[in-house]
Amino acid sequence: MNKNIAIITSILLFQSPNFAIILPAKAQTVTPNPNCEIIPEKDKGDYLEYSEKQLETIASRITVKVIGDNNGGSGTLLAKKGNTYLVLTNFHVVRGVNSINLKTVDGKTHTAQIIPNTKFEKFDLALLQFQTNEIYCPIKVADFLPDTTMSVTAGGFSGEKGEMVFSHGKIQQISQPLKEGYQIGYTSNIEQGMSGGAIIHSSGMLVGINGRGAYPILNSGYVYQNGSRPSESEIQEMRKLSWGIPISTVLAEVNADILTAYGLPFPKTIASVPEPQLTRWLGDLEKKAKQFTVRIDSSSKDINGINNNGSGVIIAKNKNGNTYTYTVLTAAHVVCERNKGDNATKPCRNENYEIVTHDGNKYSVDESTIKREEGVDLAVVKFVSKQNYELATLANYNPSDYQYIFTAGYPKLGNNSPWRFTIGTIFDREGGLLGVKEPDFPSDSSGRLQTASSLTGGYELVYTSITYGGMSGGSVLDSTGRVIGIHGRAEGEEAIDEKTGDKGSSDGKVQLGYSLGIPTSTFLGLATRLEVQVQKREIETEAAPQLNTQKIKSIQEAILSTDVSKGNTTASQWLDRGNQLWRLSRNQEAIKAFDAAIKQNPDFIHLAYYGKSLALGSDKKYQESIAALESATKLKPN
């Protein structure tokens, strides 16, 4: 944001890539009530912990019995506004019910109504409300997705026993969302009638509601929201657990006006790299890329204690008896980690690395095989295996403007590093410099931008594919599946809101701009010094052929199928979503995302206006784009 308007305006008017589409843990503050206060018995250092008996008391206070005219179950007090209480339950508890009564902890019965227009159409959720002058005790709610380290207490009304029951357990799985929103797999025993009851963390925080017990008669519930199914072995493990819906899902999907009215927080959603639906030749291309792409796991851990990782590309192999020695090309910062703030002159930390191939096999990396070249963010590592893995084909040519390209790798998303294959377009090397918001290279003495050959770290490729940390070292591929570069960076800006504690999910930064990679030609120039033997005849130099109409249409369909979440979230996450939608050239959706960030008025609101100006410029609304840019520069002149 430190360029003057004239320079940035010229960048906005530079033709942005268009796809020519034909068609954890902080919760909100609950007003203290001395009648609700329970002093936790244990100090865990990071938080205070309640005893199991105390947790049962808390659960009994917030759990209500839902009584319908033909069925019933449990519900959970979620929030209070004046003398109106908000109750969360499962939709299957109130399905087909004409009248609803709620029985609270004091034995009193209240008439309740289902709140319409909650946006829960695809979820097994329902919101009820009732009015009373009685004082009840809603608790803090988790605005984050719980993890598998948590001990929990589940409560609800047993249909068989006709009374409130409790079950203590642990969260063992956090699945990708199953249909109807189920995501928390936990060991508590959930009886019939407990659906809609509370799942409470040992800190006394509401993290979810019950919905499904273990060992169901049918396995029909084990289907992901995208329609795919877990493997049979995974289903057998899932059957052993009860399943609940996270409160963070409720906060993300409910009508935002309800959050505002009841003082509930926006959820802190985990950053994501959305998956396009790939069919026909795109599906074949993805399978090809997965064969030669590896994950590189590090012994280092993030602030949540989860191991870091990067990606890499198998480019060579030598057979020795019945084993192969493979060479993997990656980004140097994947296998040379430094402490935050250290520059390139500091030595690499002493970490151990492991290669994980597409078939799930793991191979340790001998430190002596790691080769780097100072000043260029590339490295090679080696591993030995009896398996015969595919090699990537390297291509050395300057891509043309707006050529379709693909990136492949393993982004680190919370506790997981799933495979991702994303679509984008690329600039030619000189043109890419004009599109980069904060160039990764210095100006010369006259203040003019230097040529592409002056990019630090060797970064010369600029493209729109959606990438994320963990994909560093993965491939940049052309439409024939040849590797034309190694991915390594994405443009980012610091986004921290002191008022709410909202901050970007990557060391306080959000992605805003393009992805950056190092061309194959740079590696070829260094191959000898990296002790890699490359035969010139093995390097292809012809540009990728132009795509026919049918292939272009399949790419456009995949772009439209890429599911970027639209649920409620924090301003920093709206920036990330807006940037993803802008990269996909879904500019109208991107503008709405940036507007959602602006509406929350964070300290980094200037970034939202800047992102909006990019989307408006890509949509050829140049006057509106310049107006948004002027708003950004007024809010943050330097």
C-alpha positions in Angstrom: 0.0 0.0 0.0 3.0 2.3 -0.3 2.6 3.3 -4.0 1.0 6.5 -5.1 -2.4 6.5 -6.8 -1.0 7.1 -10.3 1.2 4.0 -10.2 -1.5 1.7 -8.8 -4.1 3.1 -11.2 -1.8 2.1 -14.1 -1.6 -1.4 -12.7 -5.4 -1.6 -12.4 -5.7 -0.6 -16.0 -3.2 -3.3 -17.0 -5.3 -6.2 -18.4 -6.1 -8.5 -15.5 -6.5 -12.2 -16.3 -10.1 -13.1 -17.2 -11.4 -16.6 -17.7 -14.1 -15.4 -20.1 -16.7 -17.5 -18.3 -19.7 -18.0 -20.6 -22.3 -18.4 -18.1 -7.7 -21.8 19.1 -9.6 -20.3 21.1 -11.6 -17.3 21.9 -15.3 -16.9 22.5 -17.7 -14.0 23.0 -18.2 -12.5 26.4 -21.4 -13.5 28.2 -22.7 -10.9 30.6 -21.7 -12.2 34.1 -24.5 -13.4 36.4 -23.6 -14.1 40.0 -26.3 -16.8 40.1 -24.6 -18.6 37.1 -21.0 -18.5 38.4 -19.1 -21.7 39.1 -15.4 -21.5 40.0 -13.3 -24.0 38.0 -11.5 -26.5 40.2 -8.3 -27.0 38.1 -5.7 -24.7 36.6 -4.4 -26.1 33.3 -2.0 -23.2 32.6 -3.6 -22.1 29.3 -7.1 -22.2 30.8 -9.1 -23.1 33.9 -10.8 -26.6 33.9 -14.0 -27.7 35.5 -14.4 -31.0 37.2 -16.8 -33.6 35.6 -19.4 -32.9 38.3 -19.2 -29.1 37.6 -19.5 -29.8 33.8 -22.6 -31.8 34.5 -24.1 -28.9 36.4 -23.3 -26.5 33.5 -24.8 -28.9 31.0 -28.0 -29.3 33.0 -28.4 -25.5 33.2 -28.2 -25.0 29.4 -29.9 -28.1 28.2 -33.7 -28.1 27.7 -36.1 -30.8 26.9 -37.8 -30.3 23.5 -41.4 -31.6 23.6 -43.3 -31.8 20.3 -46.7 -33.0 19.5 -45.4 -36.2 18.0 -41.7 -36.4 18.9 -39.0 -34.6 20.9 -35.4 -34.5 22.0 -33.0 -32.0 23.6 -32.0 -28.4 22.9 -29.2 -26.1 24.1 -29.5 -22.5 25.3 -27.3 -20.5 23.0 -27.8 -16.9 23.8 -30.1 -14.3 25.4 -31.4 -10.9 24.3 -33.5 -9.1 27.0 -36.1 -11.7 28.1 -35.8 -13.7 24.8 -33.7 -16.9 24.8 -32.2 -18.6 21.7 -32.2 -22.4 21.7 -30.3 -24.6 19.3 -31.4 -28.1 18.4 -31.3 -30.6 15.5 -33.8 -30.2 12.7 -34.7 -33.9 13.0 -35.9 -33.2 16.6 -38.6 -30.7 15.4 -39.3 -32.0 11.9 -43.0 -32.1 11.2 -43.9 -30.6 14.7 -46.8 -28.2 14.9 -46.3 -27.0 18.4 -43.2 -27.0 20.6 -42.7 -26.7 24.4 -39.4 -26.5 26.2 -38.8 -27.7 29.7 -35.9 -25.9 31.4 -33.7 -26.8 34.3 -36.1 -25.4 36.9 -38.9 -27.7 35.7 -40.9 -24.9 34.0 -42.4 -25.3 30.6 -42.2 -22.5 27.9 -43.9 -22.2 24.5 -41.3 -21.9 21.8 -41.3 -21.0 18.1 -39.0 -22.0 15.3 -37.1 -19.0 13.9 -37.5 -18.9 10.1 -34.9 -17.9 7.5 -31.9 -19.2 9.4 -30.1 -20.4 6.3 -29.9 -24.0 7.7 -31.3 -25.7 4.6 -28.4 -28.1 4.2 -27.8 -28.7 7.9 -29.4 -30.8 10.7 -30.0 -27.6 12.7 -32.9 -25.5 13.9 -33.2 -22.4 16.1 -36.0 -21.9 18.6 -36.8 -18.9 20.8 -38.9 -18.4 23.8 -39.6 -15.5 26.2 -39.6 -15.5 30.0 -38.6 -13.3 32.9 -36.8 -16.3 34.5 -33.0 -16.1 34.6 -31.1 -18.9 32.8 -27.4 -19.3 32.2 -26.1 -19.5 28.6 -22.3 -20.1 28.4 -19.5 -18.9 26.2 -19.6 -20.5 22.7 -16.5 -21.6 20.7 -16.0 -19.5 17.6 -13.5 -22.0 16.3 -13.5 -25.6 15.3 -12.5 -27.8 18.2 -9.5 -30.2 17.9 -8.7 -33.8 18.8 -7.0 -32.9 22.1 -10.2 -31.9 23.8 -12.0 -33.6 26.6 -15.8 -33.1 26.4 -19.0 -33.7 28.3 -22.2 -34.4 26.4 -25.6 -33.8 28.0 -29.2 -34.5 27.0 -32.6 -36.1 27.9 -32.5 -39.8 27.5 -35.7 -41.1 25.9 -35.4 -44.4 27.6 -34.7 -43.1 31.1 -36.9 -40.0 30.8 -34.3 -37.9 32.6 -31.2 -35.8 32.0 -28.0 -37.9 31.4 -24.4 -37.1 30.9 -21.5 -38.8 29.2 -17.8 -37.8 29.4 -15.4 -38.5 26.5 -12.8 -37.1 24.1 -12.9 -35.8 20.6 -11.2 -38.3 18.4 -11.9 -37.1 14.9 -12.5 -33.7 13.2 -13.8 -34.8 9.8 -14.2 -32.8 6.7 -17.8 -31.8 6.9 -20.3 -34.7 6.5 -23.7 -34.1 5.0 -26.0 -32.1 7.3 -23.0 -30.5 9.0 -21.7 -33.3 11.2 -17.9 -32.9 11.8 -17.1 -33.7 15.5 -16.4 -37.4 16.2 -16.3 -38.1 20.0 -16.4 -41.0 22.4 -19.3 -39.9 24.6 -22.3 -42.3 24.6 -25.2 -40.5 22.9 -28.6 -42.1 23.7 -31.8 -41.6 21.8 -33.4 -38.3 23.0 -30.0 -36.6 23.5 -30.0 -35.1 20.0 -29.7 -31.3 20.2 -28.0 -31.5 23.7 -24.8 -29.7 24.5 -21.2 -30.8 23.9 -19.1 -28.9 26.4 -15.3 -28.6 26.6 -13.6 -29.0 30.0 -13.1 -25.3 30.0 -16.8 -24.8 30.2 -17.2 -23.7 26.6 -20.0 -24.9 24.3 -18.2 -26.5 21.3 -21.1 -28.4 19.6 -24.4 -30.2 19.8 -25.2 -33.9 19.7 -26.9 -35.5 16.8 -25.9 -39.0 16.0 -24.9 -42.0 18.2 -22.3 -44.6 17.5 -22.9 -47.8 15.6 -26.0 -46.8 13.5 -28.0 -49.4 11.7 -27.2 -47.9 8.3 -24.0 -46.1 7.0 -25.9 -43.6 4.9 -24.8 -40.7 7.1 -21.1 -41.1 6.3 -21.1 -39.0 3.1 -19.1 -35.8 2.7 -20.9 -32.6 1.7 -19.3 -32.7 -1.7 -21.0 -36.1 -2.3 -17.9 -38.3 -1.9 -17.6 -41.0 0.7 -14.9 -42.1 3.1 -13.2 -45.4 2.4 -14.7 -48.5 4.0 -12.0 -48.7 6.6 -12.6 -45.0 7.5 -16.3 -45.6 7.8 -15.7 -48.5 10.2 -13.6 -46.1 12.4 -16.3 -43.4 12.2 -19.0 -45.9 13.2 -17.3 -46.3 16.6 -17.9 -42.6 17.5 -20.8 -40.3 18.2 -21.1 -37.3 15.9 -22.0 -33.7 16.6 -22.2 -30.4 14.7 -19.7 -27.7 15.7 -21.0 -24.4 17.1 -18.6 -22.7 14.7 -20.7 -24.2 11.8 -23.8 -22.7 13.4 -22.1 -19.3 13.6 -20.9 -19.5 10.0 -24.2 -20.6 8.5 -26.9 -18.7 10.4 -28.4 -15.5 9.2 -25.8 -12.8 10.2 -28.5 -10.6 11.6 -29.2 -13.2 14.3 -25.5 -13.1 15.4 -25.7 -9.3 15.7 -29.0 -9.3 17.6 -27.8 -11.8 20.2 -24.2 -10.6 20.5 -22.8 -13.9 19.1 -19.3 -13.8 17.5 -18.3 -14.3 13.9 -16.5 -17.7 13.6 -12.8 -18.0 13.2 -12.8 -20.3 10.2 -9.8 -22.3 9.1 -8.2 -21.0 5.9 -9.0 -23.2 2.9 -7.9 -24.0 -0.6 -11.3 -24.8 -2.3 -11.4 -27.8 -4.6 -12.7 -27.5 -8.2 -14.6 -30.4 -9.6 -12.3 -31.9 -12.2 -13.7 -34.2 -14.9 -12.5 -35.6 -18.2 -9.0 -34.4 -19.3 -8.6 -32.2 -16.2 -9.2 -35.3 -14.0 -6.5 -37.2 -15.9 -4.1 -34.2 -15.6 -4.6 -34.1 -11.9 -4.0 -37.8 -11.5 -0.8 -37.4 -13.6 0.5 -34.6 -11.3 -0.3 -36.5 -8.2 2.0 -39.4 -9.3 5.1 -37.2 -9.1 4.2 -34.8 -6.4 5.3 -35.5 -2.8 4.7 -34.0 0.6 7.7 -33.0 2.6 7.0 -33.2 6.3 9.2 -31.4 8.8 10.0 -32.1 12.5 9.2 -28.5 13.2 5.8 -27.6 14.6 3.5 -24.6 14.3 2.1 -22.7 17.3 -0.6 -25.4 17.6 1.9 -28.2 17.8 1.1 -29.5 14.3 4.1 -30.5 12.1 4.9 -28.2 9.2 5.1 -29.4 5.7 5.9 -28.4 2.1 5.7 -30.0 -1.3 8.1 -31.3 -3.9 8.4 -32.8 -7.4 10.2 -36.0 -8.4 12.4 -35.1 -11.3 15.0 -37.9 -11.5 15.8 -41.5 -10.4 18.7 -43.9 -10.5 18.3 -47.6 -10.1 20.8 -49.5 -7.9 19.9 -53.2 -7.7 16.3 -53.5 -6.5 16.1 -49.9 -5.2 15.8 -46.5 -6.7 17.3 -43.2 -5.6 14.9 -40.4 -6.3 15.7 -36.7 -6.7 13.0 -34.2 -5.5 13.0 -30.6 -6.6 11.4 -28.2 -4.1 11.6 -24.7 -2.6 14.7 -24.1 -0.5 12.7 -22.6 2.4 10.8 -26.0 2.7 14.1 -27.7 3.7 16.0 -24.8 5.1 13.8 -23.3 7.9 14.8 -20.2 9.8 13.4 -18.5 12.8 10.9 -15.7 12.2 12.8 -12.5 11.4 16.0 -14.2 10.4 17.5 -13.2 7.0 19.1 -15.5 4.4 22.5 -15.1 6.0 21.4 -17.1 9.1 22.0 -20.8 9.1 19.1 -23.3 8.6 17.6 -24.8 11.7 18.5 -28.4 12.5 15.2 -30.1 11.5 14.5 -33.6 10.2 12.5 -34.2 7.0 10.4 -37.0 5.6 9.1 -37.6 2.1 5.5 -38.8 1.7 4.6 -40.2 -1.7 1.1 -40.3 -3.3 0.7 -43.9 -2.1 1.2 -42.9 1.5 4.6 -44.4 1.9 7.1 -42.4 4.0 10.8 -42.1 3.4 13.4 -40.3 5.6 15.6 -37.7 4.1 19.4 -37.9 4.7 20.5 -34.4 5.5 23.6 -34.8 3.3 21.4 -35.1 0.2 19.9 -31.6 0.7 21.5 -29.3 -1.8 20.8 -25.5 -2.1 22.1 -22.5 -3.9 22.3 -19.3 -2.0 20.2 -16.5 -3.5 17.7 -18.8 -5.2 14.8 -20.3 -3.4 15.3 -23.8 -4.8 16.7 -27.0 -3.4 16.9 -30.7 -4.1 16.6 -33.7 -1.7 16.9 -37.4 -2.3 15.2 -40.5 -0.9 15.5 -44.2 -1.5 12.7 -46.6 -2.3 11.9 -50.0 -3.8 8.8 -48.5 -5.4 9.0 -47.3 -9.0 7.5 -43.8 -9.0 6.7 -41.6 -12.0 8.9 -38.6 -12.9 7.8 -35.2 -13.9 8.5 -33.9 -17.4 10.2 -30.5 -17.3 9.4 -27.8 -19.9 11.5 -24.7 -20.5 9.8 -21.9 -22.3 8.3 -18.5 -21.6 4.5 -18.9 -21.1 2.2 -16.5 -22.9 -0.1 -14.0 -21.2 -3.3 -15.6 -19.8 -2.2 -19.1 -20.6 -4.0 -21.6 -18.4 -1.8 -23.2 -15.8 -2.2 -25.5 -12.7 -0.6 -25.7 -9.3 -0.3 -28.9 -7.3 0.7 -29.6 -3.7 -0.3 -30.2 -0.1 -1.5 -27.0 1.6 -1.3 -27.0 5.4 -4.9 -26.3 6.5 -5.3 -26.6 10.3 -4.5 -30.2 11.3 -4.5 -31.5 7.8 -2.5 -31.2 4.6 -4.8 -32.4 1.8 -3.9 -32.8 -1.8 -4.9 -29.8 -4.0 -4.8 -29.2 -7.7 -5.8 -25.6 -8.6 -6.4 -23.7 -11.9 -5.2 -20.3 -12.9 -3.7 -18.2 -15.6 -0.2 -16.9 -15.9 1.4 -13.7 -17.1 4.4 -13.7 -19.4 7.5 -12.9 -17.4 7.8 -9.2 -18.1 4.0 -8.6 -17.9 3.8 -10.3 -14.6 5.9 -7.6 -13.0 3.2 -5.0 -13.7 0.6 -7.1 -12.0 2.5 -7.6 -8.7 1.3 -5.3 -6.0 4.3 -5.4 -3.8 7.2 -6.6 -6.1 9.5 -9.1 -4.6 12.5 -7.2 -5.9 14.1 -3.7 -5.4 13.9 -0.6 -7.5 17.0 0.7 -9.1 18.7 4.0 -8.2 16.2 5.9 -10.3 13.2 4.4 -8.6 12.1 2.5 -11.7 11.2 -1.2 -11.4 14.0 -3.5 -12.6 13.5 -6.3 -15.1 12.2 -9.8 -14.3 15.8 -11.1 -14.1 16.2 -9.1 -10.9 13.5 -10.8 -8.9 15.0 -11.9 -5.5 15.0 -15.6 -4.8 14.6 -16.4 -8.5 10.8 -15.6 -8.5 9.8 -14.7 -12.1 6.5 -16.4 -12.6 3.3 -14.6 -11.6 -0.1 -16.4 -11.8 -3.6 -16.5 -10.3 -3.9 -20.1 -9.0 -5.2 -20.4 -5.5 -2.3 -21.5 -3.3 -1.5 -21.7 0.4 1.3 -22.5 2.8 2.4 -26.1 2.4 2.2 -25.9 -1.4 5.6 -24.3 -1.5 7.9 -26.6 -3.6 5.0 -28.0 -5.6 4.7 -27.8 -9.3 3.4 -25.1 -11.7 2.2 -27.1 -14.7 1.0 -26.3 -18.2 -2.0 -27.8 -19.9 0.0 -30.9 -21.0 1.0 -31.7 -17.4 4.7 -30.5 -17.8 6.4 -28.7 -15.0 7.2 -25.1 -16.1 8.1 -23.9 -12.6 8.2 -24.4 -8.8 5.6 -22.6 -6.6 7.0 -20.8 -3.6 5.1 -17.7 -2.5 1.9 -15.7 -2.5 1.5 -12.0 -2.0 0.3 -11.0 1.4 -0.5 -8.1 3.7 -0.5 -7.8 7.5 -4.1 -7.8 8.7 -4.5 -7.4 12.5 -7.6 -5.8 14.2 -6.7 -4.8 17.7 -10.4 -4.2 18.6 -11.5 -7.8 18.0 -8.3 -9.8 17.9 -9.0 -10.8 14.3 -5.9 -11.4 12.3 -4.8 -13.2 9.2 -4.4 -16.9 9.5 -0.8 -16.9 8.2 1.3 -15.2 10.9 -1.2 -12.3 11.0 -1.2 -11.9 7.2 -3.8 -12.4 4.5 -3.3 -13.3 0.9 -4.0 -10.3 -1.3 -2.6 -10.5 -4.8 -1.0 -13.2 -6.9 1.1 -16.4 -6.5 4.7 -16.5 -7.4 7.0 -19.2 -8.7 10.5 -19.9 -10.1 10.7 -21.0 -13.7 12.2 -24.3 -14.8 14.9 -22.4 -16.7 16.3 -21.2 -13.4 16.7 -24.7 -12.0 18.3 -25.9 -15.3 20.9 -23.2 -14.9 21.7 -24.4 -11.4 21.4 -28.2 -11.9 25.1 -28.9 -12.1 25.8 -27.0 -8.8 22.9 -28.8 -7.2 24.5 -32.1 -8.3 21.7 -33.1 -10.6 22.4 -34.5 -14.0 19.9 -33.3 -16.6 20.0 -34.5 -20.2 19.1 -31.7 -22.6 17.1 -34.2 -24.7 14.9 -34.8 -21.7 13.8 -31.1 -21.5 10.9 -30.1 -23.7 11.1 -26.6 -25.1 7.9 -26.3 -27.2 5.1 -24.2 -25.8 1.9 -25.8 -24.8 -0.6 -26.1 -27.7 -3.6 -23.8 -27.7 -6.6 -25.4 -26.1 -9.6 -26.3 -28.1 -13.1 -25.0 -27.3 -14.2 -28.1 -25.5 -11.2 -28.0 -23.1 -11.6 -24.3 -22.4 -15.3 -25.0 -21.6 -14.3 -27.8 -19.1 -11.9 -25.3 -17.4 -14.6 -22.7 -17.1 -17.0 -25.3 -15.6 -14.3 -26.3 -13.1 -13.8 -22.6 -12.1 -17.5 -22.2 -11.5 -17.6 -25.4 -9.5 -14.9 -24.2 -7.1 -16.8 -23.8 -3.8 -15.5 -20.8 -2.0 -17.4 -20.6 1.3 -19.9 -17.8 1.8 -20.7 -18.4 5.5 -20.3 -15.8 8.2 -16.7 -15.2 9.2 -14.2 -12.6 10.3 -13.0 -9.7 8.2 -9.6 -11.2 7.6 -11.2 -14.4 6.2 -13.5 -12.3 4.0 -10.3 -10.8 2.6 -8.9 -14.3 1.8 -12.2 -15.3 0.2 -12.4 -12.1 -1.8 -8.8 -12.7 -3.1 -9.6 -16.3 -4.0 -12.8 -15.3 -5.9 -10.9 -12.5 -7.7 -8.2 -14.9 -8.8 -11.0 -17.1 -10.2 -12.3 -14.0 -12.1 -15.6 -14.4 -10.3 -15.4 -10.7 -9.7 -19.0 -9.9 -8.6 -18.7 -12.5 -5.8 -15.3 -11.1 -4.9 -16.7 -7.6 -4.6 -19.4 -8.9 -2.2 -16.7 -10.6 -0.1 -14.6 -7.4 0.2 -17.8 -5.5 1.1 -18.5 -8.0 3.9 -15.0 -7.2 5.3 -15.6 -3.5 4.9 -18.9 -3.8 6.8 -17.0 -5.1 9.9 -14.8 -1.9 9.9 -11.6 -3.6 10.9 -8.3 -1.8 11.5 -7.2 -3.1 8.1 -10.2 -1.8 6.2 -7.9 -0.2 3.7 -7.0 -3.7 2.5 -10.6 -4.5 1.8 -11.0 -1.4 -0.3 -7.8 -2.3 -2.1 -9.0 -5.8 -2.9 -12.4 -4.3 -4.0 -10.5 -2.0 -6.4 -8.7 -5.0 -7.9 -12.0 -6.9 -8.4 -13.7 -3.8 -9.9 -10.8 -3.3 -12.2 -10.9 -6.9 -13.4 -14.6 -6.4 -14.0 -13.7 -3.3 -16.2 -15.5 -0.9 -13.9 -12.5 1.4 -13.9 -14.0 4.5 -12.3 -15.5 2.5 -9.4 -12.1 0.8 -9.1 -10.2 4.1 -8.8 -12.7 5.3 -6.3 -12.2 2.2 -4.1 -8.5 2.7 -4.5 -8.7 6.3 -3.4 -10.6 5.2 -0.3 -7.8 2.7 0.5 -5.1 5.3 0.1 -6.9 7.9 2.3 -7.3 5.3 5.0 -3.6 4.2 4.7 -1.6 6.8 2.9 1.8 4.9 3.2 
